[in-house]
Amino acid sequence: MATAGHTGPVTASRSSADDERRARLARSFDAVARDYHRYRPGYPERAVRLALPDGGADRSARWDVLDLAAGTGILTGAVLPWCRSLVAVEPLAGMREQLTGRHPSITVLDGRAEAIPLAAASVDAVLVGQAFHWFEPHAALAEVARVLRPGGVLSLLANEARDTPETRRLRRDIQTAKDRLDRPTRRRTTDGSAAVPPEPTGSPFAHPAFAIPVHTVVPWTRSLTGPQLLAEHHTHSIVLTASAARRATFDDEVRAALDRHRADRPADEPLGLPMQCHVWRAVRRS
């Protein structure tokens, strides 16, 4: 499914306390970089190809690509086959260590979306996997426009669970447990939005340097066991920064939800979890 449109420019009205909380949550990933790479979902090939400058039309084409906020390299490895050159930029040292260990031939740089350490007009595509919500959007979009060549693309990718009758209750029960975990410490920005919002599922940005983003949803199915699913949730910032007591309660609630979902099936039997990957692709104006 592909759509075009936007809800207006992204606005950011955050206090210094909001910014510090966001930074603290982001830093929490560094301590679990290995598990982050092991348990976080990847990206389906179709979604990755849609993120390329030609939307994946020419399988022989190769591009100069920047993976921005690359983390441990989950998206880096997925896009590598279609790259003439590939640079990964990531601010957290633990994440960069994991990325470099897996992809020693790739240039990995310490940097942030708001101050990209690349020359102007140096890449054909900037890809952002599950990370745009951590950026200060105005500064980041200006920097992305600077490093992109005219006609290049900014593509955002974000996975989320897809509801089906078989998995709806499991997803709902786990989300309820996570909401309870979050509620005591949840803060709001001055405009009333969550201080650390989820990855957007509407049009995530508008900027004069870019055409209106085209939005495509790619369905896919993920296979993992119940313990692996719980381990993945332990790489989410809201779980990482919770107290030990709250994490223990969360774990009990997730295990109970998994038991209800599995019924009589073995605990180590893989679950087929329906997913969908959102891809927003916007062309840089000349």
C-alpha positions in Angstrom: 0.0 0.0 0.0 1.5 3.3 -1.0 0.1 6.8 -0.2 1.4 10.3 -0.4 0.5 13.2 1.9 1.5 14.9 5.1 0.0 16.4 8.2 2.2 19.4 8.2 5.7 20.1 9.4 7.0 18.3 12.4 7.2 20.6 15.4 9.4 20.2 18.4 8.6 22.0 21.6 10.6 20.3 24.3 12.0 21.5 27.6 15.6 20.8 28.7 14.2 18.2 31.0 12.4 16.5 28.1 15.7 16.5 26.1 17.7 15.1 29.0 15.1 12.3 29.4 15.3 11.5 25.8 19.1 11.4 25.9 19.0 9.1 29.0 16.6 6.7 27.3 18.7 6.7 24.1 21.9 6.0 26.1 20.2 3.0 27.8 20.6 1.1 24.5 24.4 1.1 24.8 24.4 -1.3 27.7 22.5 -3.9 25.7 24.0 -3.5 22.3 24.7 -7.2 21.8 21.1 -8.2 22.7 19.7 -5.3 20.7 21.3 -6.8 17.5 20.3 -10.4 18.5 16.7 -9.8 19.3 15.4 -6.7 17.4 13.6 -7.5 14.1 15.3 -7.0 10.8 13.8 -5.5 7.7 12.2 -7.4 4.8 14.0 -7.1 1.5 11.1 -5.5 -0.3 11.0 -2.7 2.3 14.8 -2.1 2.0 14.6 -2.0 -1.8 11.7 0.5 -1.7 13.9 2.8 0.4 16.5 3.1 -2.4 16.5 6.1 -4.8 14.8 4.2 -7.6 12.5 2.3 -5.3 14.4 -0.9 -6.1 13.3 -0.9 -9.8 16.8 -1.7 -11.1 18.4 -4.7 -9.3 21.8 -3.9 -10.9 21.9 -0.3 -9.6 24.3 0.5 -6.8 24.2 3.6 -4.7 26.1 5.8 -2.2 24.2 5.3 1.0 24.2 6.8 4.5 22.7 4.7 7.3 21.9 7.3 9.9 21.6 6.3 13.5 22.7 2.9 12.4 22.7 1.3 15.8 24.3 -2.2 15.6 23.9 -2.4 11.9 20.6 -4.3 11.4 19.6 -2.1 8.5 23.2 -1.6 7.4 23.6 -5.3 6.6 20.3 -5.4 4.8 21.1 -2.5 2.5 24.7 -3.4 1.9 24.1 -5.5 -1.3 22.7 -2.5 -3.1 25.5 -0.1 -2.2 28.4 1.3 -4.2 29.6 2.8 -0.9 28.0 2.7 2.5 28.7 4.9 5.6 27.1 4.2 9.0 26.8 7.1 11.5 25.9 6.2 15.1 26.4 8.2 18.3 26.6 5.4 20.8 30.0 3.7 21.2 28.6 0.3 22.2 26.4 0.2 19.1 29.3 1.2 16.9 31.5 -1.6 18.4 28.8 -4.2 17.5 28.4 -2.7 14.0 32.2 -2.6 13.2 32.6 -6.1 14.4 30.0 -7.4 12.0 30.9 -5.2 9.1 34.6 -4.3 9.3 34.7 -3.1 5.7 32.1 -0.4 6.2 33.0 3.2 7.3 31.5 3.7 10.7 31.5 7.2 12.1 30.6 8.8 15.5 28.0 11.3 14.8 24.4 12.6 15.2 21.6 13.3 12.8 21.8 17.0 13.8 25.5 17.2 12.8 26.3 14.6 10.2 30.0 14.1 9.6 29.8 14.0 5.8 30.5 16.5 3.0 27.7 18.2 1.2 26.0 16.4 -1.7 28.0 13.2 -0.9 25.3 10.5 -0.9 22.3 9.3 -3.0 20.2 8.0 -0.1 19.9 8.5 3.6 18.2 5.6 5.4 16.9 5.8 9.0 15.7 2.5 10.6 13.5 2.8 13.6 15.2 6.0 14.9 13.7 9.1 13.5 11.7 9.7 16.7 15.0 10.3 18.5 16.0 13.2 16.3 15.5 16.9 16.7 13.6 17.0 13.4 14.3 20.5 12.1 18.1 20.3 12.5 18.2 16.7 11.3 16.2 17.3 8.1 18.4 20.3 7.3 21.5 18.1 7.7 20.1 15.3 5.6 19.2 17.8 2.9 22.8 19.1 3.0 24.5 15.7 2.5 22.0 14.4 -0.1 22.6 15.0 -3.8 19.7 16.7 -5.7 17.2 13.9 -6.5 18.5 11.8 -3.7 16.1 10.3 -1.1 15.5 10.3 2.6 13.8 7.0 3.6 12.5 6.1 7.0 11.8 2.5 7.9 9.8 1.4 11.0 8.5 -2.0 12.0 5.4 -2.6 14.1 3.3 -5.6 15.0 0.4 -6.3 12.7 -2.9 -7.3 14.3 -4.5 -10.6 13.3 -7.2 -12.6 15.2 -4.6 -15.1 16.3 -2.2 -12.6 17.8 -4.4 -9.6 18.8 -4.7 -10.6 22.4 -1.0 -11.4 22.9 0.0 -8.0 21.4 -2.7 -6.2 23.5 -1.6 -7.9 26.7 2.0 -7.1 26.2 1.3 -3.5 25.4 -0.9 -3.2 28.5 2.0 -4.5 30.6 4.3 -2.0 28.9 1.9 0.8 29.5 1.7 0.0 33.2 5.5 0.0 33.3 5.6 3.4 31.7 2.8 5.2 33.5 4.5 6.1 36.8 7.3 8.0 35.0 5.7 9.2 31.8 6.2 12.8 31.1 4.7 15.1 28.5 6.3 17.8 26.4 4.9 21.4 26.5 2.7 20.7 23.6 1.1 17.6 25.3 2.8 14.9 23.2 4.7 12.0 24.8 8.3 13.0 25.7 9.5 10.0 23.8 6.9 9.2 21.1 6.7 5.9 19.3 7.9 5.7 15.7 5.2 7.5 13.7 2.7 5.7 11.6 1.3 8.8 9.9 3.5 11.0 7.6 6.5 11.7 9.9 7.7 15.0 8.5 7.4 17.8 5.9 10.3 20.0 4.9 10.7 22.4 2.0 13.9 20.6 0.8 11.9 17.4 0.2 8.9 16.3 -1.8 6.0 14.9 0.1 6.9 11.5 1.5 5.4 8.4 -0.2 4.3 5.9 2.4 4.3 2.1 1.7 3.4 -0.7 4.1 5.2 -4.0 3.6 3.6 -7.0 5.5 5.9 -9.7 6.7 6.0 -12.5 9.4 8.6 -12.8 12.1 9.5 -16.1 13.7 10.8 -16.2 17.3 10.2 -18.1 20.6 8.5 -16.7 23.6 11.8 -16.2 25.6 13.2 -14.4 22.6 10.2 -12.1 22.4 10.7 -11.3 26.1 14.4 -10.7 25.6 13.6 -8.3 22.7 11.4 -6.2 25.1 14.3 -6.0 27.4 16.1 -4.0 24.7 13.3 -1.3 24.7 14.2 1.9 26.5 11.2 2.0 28.7 12.0 -1.5 30.1 15.7 -0.8 30.3 15.2 2.3 32.5 12.5 0.8 34.8 13.3 -0.3 38.3 14.2 -3.9 38.9 10.9 -4.5 40.7 8.9 -3.1 37.8 10.9 -5.1 35.3 10.1 -8.3 37.3 6.4 -7.5 37.3 6.6 -6.8 33.5 8.3 -10.1 32.9 5.7 -12.0 34.9 2.9 -10.4 32.9 4.6 -11.1 29.5 5.2 -14.7 30.5 1.5 -15.1 31.5 0.4 -13.6 28.2 2.7 -16.0 26.3 1.3 -18.9 28.2 -2.3 -17.9 27.3 -1.3 -17.5 23.7 0.6 -20.9 23.4 -2.1 -22.9 25.2 -0.7 -26.5 25.0 2.1 -25.8 22.6 5.7 -26.2 23.8 7.4 -23.1 25.3 10.3 -23.2 22.8 8.1 -23.6 19.7 8.6 -20.5 17.5 5.8 -18.0 17.2 4.8 -16.6 13.9 4.3 -12.9 14.6 2.7 -10.9 11.8 4.6 -7.6 11.3 4.5 -4.7 8.9 7.3 -2.4 7.9 6.4 1.2 7.1 8.6 2.9 4.5 8.5 6.7 4.0 10.5 7.8 1.0 11.0 11.5 0.1 13.0 12.9 -2.8 15.3 15.8 -2.2 14.3 18.7 -4.4 16.8 20.1 -6.9 
